[in-house]
């Protein structure tokens, strides 16, 4: 009975692998986008973009230089369809899903970058100040993780 159960498990696992392998015969996996969607509070759109201009741009440039990010974009939704829809999205491009796993060396680099940009070495104080600045400007809606693919010829 144990052999029959083991055989059934192996067959199921094999079928799952074949199905996954067939799915990738049409494309090659690429980098990963992490996109955070926000809704600016009424009358705060320009203030939020000013905040991003002064903080986000410097931070992203240093993260690219350190090899943490491949790229980053700010996207604007011109067709907001209701109060629960987003109007600003911030997208970060990572080389693969592995870059999203916690890594102490990367965390140390991020803390160093944050301290350089703000002049505040204490992470908690820096986070409190940033939160106090950006939270009155926008509300978080959601985060999406998207994988780029390249279709095979």
C-alpha contacts under 8 A as a table, 3 or more apart, distances in Angstrom:
res1	aa1	res2	aa2	distance
1	X	4	X	5.13
1	X	5	X	6.28
2	X	5	X	5.12
2	X	6	X	6.10
3	X	6	X	5.06
3	X	7	X	6.03
4	X	7	X	5.06
4	X	8	X	6.18
5	X	8	X	5.09
5	X	9	X	6.26
6	X	9	X	5.11
6	X	10	X	6.21
7	X	10	X	5.12
7	X	11	X	6.19
8	X	11	X	5.18
8	X	12	X	6.26
9	X	12	X	5.19
9	X	13	X	6.20
10	X	13	X	5.12
10	X	14	X	6.06
11	X	14	X	5.03
11	X	15	X	6.18
12	X	15	X	5.18
12	X	16	X	6.36
13	X	16	X	5.15
13	X	17	X	6.37
14	X	17	X	5.09
14	X	18	X	6.22
15	X	18	X	5.11
15	X	19	X	6.14
16	X	19	X	5.16
16	X	20	X	6.24
17	X	20	X	5.10
17	X	21	X	6.05
18	X	21	X	5.06
18	X	22	X	6.09
19	X	22	X	5.19
19	X	23	X	6.28
20	X	23	X	5.09
20	X	24	X	6.58
21	X	24	X	5.38
21	X	25	X	6.56
22	X	25	X	5.27
22	X	26	X	7.91
23	X	26	X	6.65
24	X	27	X	5.30
24	X	28	X	6.62
25	X	28	X	7.89
25	X	152	X	7.71
26	X	151	X	5.88
26	X	152	X	5.45
27	X	149	X	6.10
27	X	150	X	5.32
27	X	151	X	4.21
27	X	152	X	5.00
28	X	149	X	5.54
28	X	150	X	5.17
28	X	151	X	6.43
28	X	152	X	6.85
29	X	147	X	7.11
29	X	148	X	6.40
29	X	149	X	4.71
29	X	150	X	6.63
30	X	95	X	7.49
30	X	96	X	7.16
30	X	147	X	6.46
30	X	148	X	4.92
30	X	149	X	5.11
30	X	150	X	6.94
31	X	93	X	6.79
31	X	94	X	5.80
31	X	95	X	4.55
31	X	96	X	4.92
31	X	97	X	7.71
31	X	147	X	6.03
31	X	148	X	5.57
31	X	149	X	7.82
32	X	93	X	5.70
32	X	94	X	5.21
32	X	95	X	6.26
32	X	96	X	5.43
32	X	97	X	6.27
32	X	145	X	6.96
32	X	146	X	5.68
32	X	147	X	4.49
32	X	148	X	6.09
33	X	91	X	6.36
33	X	92	X	5.55
33	X	93	X	4.56
33	X	94	X	6.33
33	X	144	X	7.96
33	X	145	X	5.78
33	X	146	X	5.02
33	X	147	X	6.19
33	X	148	X	7.46
34	X	91	X	5.63
34	X	92	X	5.22
34	X	93	X	6.51
34	X	94	X	7.84
34	X	143	X	6.96
34	X	144	X	5.82
34	X	145	X	4.71
34	X	146	X	6.46
35	X	89	X	6.45
35	X	90	X	5.61
35	X	91	X	4.21
35	X	92	X	6.35
35	X	143	X	5.53
35	X	144	X	5.19
35	X	145	X	6.47
35	X	146	X	7.90
36	X	89	X	5.50
36	X	90	X	5.27
36	X	91	X	6.38
36	X	140	X	7.68
36	X	141	X	7.62
36	X	142	X	5.97
36	X	143	X	4.45
36	X	144	X	6.61
37	X	86	X	5.75
37	X	87	X	7.54
37	X	88	X	6.08
37	X	89	X	4.38
37	X	90	X	6.59
37	X	140	X	6.31
37	X	141	X	5.34
37	X	142	X	5.36
37	X	143	X	6.18
38	X	86	X	5.14
38	X	87	X	6.28
38	X	88	X	5.28
38	X	89	X	5.98
38	X	138	X	6.33
38	X	139	X	5.55
38	X	140	X	4.62
38	X	141	X	5.18
38	X	142	X	7.38
39	X	84	X	7.65
39	X	85	X	6.83
39	X	86	X	4.60
39	X	87	X	5.24
39	X	88	X	6.31
39	X	138	X	5.49
39	X	139	X	5.24
39	X	140	X	6.55
39	X	141	X	6.73
40	X	43	X	7.97
40	X	44	X	6.02
40	X	45	X	5.51
40	X	48	X	7.19
40	X	86	X	7.90
40	X	87	X	6.79
40	X	88	X	7.32
40	X	137	X	5.81
40	X	138	X	3.98
40	X	139	X	6.22
41	X	44	X	5.37
41	X	45	X	7.02
41	X	136	X	7.51
41	X	137	X	5.57
41	X	138	X	5.11
41	X	139	X	7.04
42	X	45	X	7.32
43	X	46	X	7.67
44	X	47	X	5.11
44	X	48	X	6.05
44	X	137	X	5.48
44	X	138	X	7.54
45	X	48	X	5.21
45	X	49	X	6.35
45	X	137	X	7.41
46	X	49	X	5.10
46	X	50	X	6.11
47	X	50	X	5.01
47	X	51	X	6.20
47	X	137	X	7.04
48	X	51	X	4.96
48	X	52	X	6.22
48	X	134	X	7.08
48	X	137	X	5.73
48	X	138	X	7.25
49	X	52	X	4.95
49	X	53	X	6.01
50	X	53	X	4.97
50	X	54	X	6.30
51	X	54	X	5.30
51	X	55	X	6.19
51	X	56	X	7.67
51	X	134	X	7.33
52	X	55	X	5.24
52	X	56	X	4.72
52	X	57	X	6.74
53	X	56	X	5.95
53	X	57	X	5.68
54	X	57	X	6.65
54	X	58	X	7.18
55	X	58	X	5.75
55	X	59	X	6.25
55	X	117	X	7.55
56	X	59	X	5.13
56	X	60	X	6.01
57	X	60	X	5.34
57	X	61	X	6.18
58	X	61	X	5.21
58	X	62	X	6.33
58	X	117	X	7.10
59	X	62	X	5.31
59	X	63	X	6.18
59	X	113	X	6.82
59	X	114	X	7.17
59	X	117	X	7.11
60	X	63	X	4.96
60	X	64	X	6.07
60	X	69	X	7.57
60	X	71	X	7.95
60	X	72	X	7.00
61	X	64	X	5.25
61	X	65	X	6.22
62	X	65	X	4.96
62	X	66	X	6.16
62	X	113	X	6.73
63	X	66	X	5.03
63	X	67	X	6.21
63	X	68	X	5.21
63	X	69	X	5.68
63	X	110	X	7.46
63	X	113	X	7.60
64	X	67	X	5.04
64	X	68	X	5.84
64	X	69	X	4.83
64	X	70	X	5.91
64	X	71	X	6.75
65	X	68	X	7.71
66	X	69	X	7.83
66	X	109	X	7.75
67	X	70	X	6.88
68	X	94	X	7.41
68	X	99	X	7.69
68	X	106	X	7.19
69	X	72	X	7.42
69	X	92	X	6.93
69	X	93	X	6.00
69	X	94	X	5.30
69	X	95	X	7.45
70	X	92	X	7.80
70	X	93	X	5.36
70	X	94	X	5.45
70	X	95	X	6.34
71	X	92	X	6.09
71	X	93	X	4.94
71	X	94	X	7.31
72	X	90	X	7.41
72	X	91	X	5.40
72	X	92	X	4.37
72	X	93	X	5.72
73	X	90	X	5.95
73	X	91	X	5.09
73	X	92	X	6.64
74	X	88	X	7.06
74	X	89	X	5.76
74	X	90	X	4.65
74	X	91	X	6.22
75	X	88	X	5.76
75	X	89	X	4.94
75	X	90	X	6.28
75	X	91	X	7.58
76	X	87	X	5.60
76	X	88	X	4.79
76	X	89	X	6.38
77	X	80	X	6.14
77	X	86	X	6.87
77	X	87	X	4.69
77	X	88	X	6.28
77	X	89	X	7.85
78	X	87	X	7.14
80	X	83	X	8.00
80	X	85	X	5.86
80	X	86	X	6.67
80	X	87	X	6.31
81	X	85	X	6.12
82	X	85	X	5.43
84	X	141	X	7.62
85	X	141	X	7.72
86	X	89	X	7.23
86	X	141	X	6.71
94	X	97	X	7.27
94	X	99	X	6.37
94	X	100	X	7.69
95	X	99	X	6.82
96	X	99	X	5.79
96	X	100	X	7.72
97	X	100	X	5.47
97	X	101	X	7.41
98	X	101	X	5.52
99	X	102	X	7.92
102	X	106	X	7.82
102	X	107	X	7.61
103	X	106	X	5.36
103	X	107	X	6.20
104	X	107	X	4.93
104	X	108	X	6.07
105	X	108	X	5.10
105	X	109	X	6.33
106	X	109	X	5.01
106	X	110	X	6.19
107	X	110	X	5.06
107	X	111	X	6.21
108	X	111	X	5.16
108	X	112	X	6.21
109	X	112	X	5.09
109	X	113	X	6.19
110	X	113	X	5.08
110	X	114	X	6.15
111	X	114	X	5.05
111	X	115	X	6.16
111	X	123	X	7.09
112	X	115	X	5.16
112	X	116	X	6.22
112	X	121	X	7.95
113	X	116	X	5.12
113	X	117	X	6.25
114	X	117	X	5.30
114	X	118	X	6.13
114	X	119	X	7.90
114	X	120	X	7.78
114	X	121	X	7.94
114	X	126	X	7.89
115	X	118	X	5.41
115	X	119	X	5.16
115	X	120	X	5.08
115	X	121	X	4.84
115	X	122	X	7.67
115	X	123	X	7.79
115	X	126	X	7.85
116	X	119	X	5.40
116	X	120	X	7.58
118	X	126	X	7.36
120	X	123	X	7.46
120	X	125	X	7.32
120	X	126	X	5.87
121	X	126	X	7.41
122	X	125	X	5.47
122	X	126	X	6.15
123	X	126	X	5.00
123	X	127	X	5.97
124	X	127	X	5.12
124	X	128	X	6.05
125	X	128	X	5.10
125	X	129	X	6.17
126	X	129	X	5.24
126	X	130	X	6.20
127	X	130	X	5.10
127	X	131	X	5.95
128	X	131	X	5.14
128	X	132	X	6.08
129	X	132	X	5.15
129	X	133	X	6.30
130	X	133	X	5.12
130	X	134	X	6.16
131	X	134	X	5.35
131	X	135	X	5.52
132	X	135	X	5.88
132	X	136	X	7.06
133	X	136	X	6.61
133	X	137	X	7.49
134	X	137	X	5.25
134	X	138	X	6.63
135	X	138	X	5.67
135	X	139	X	6.82
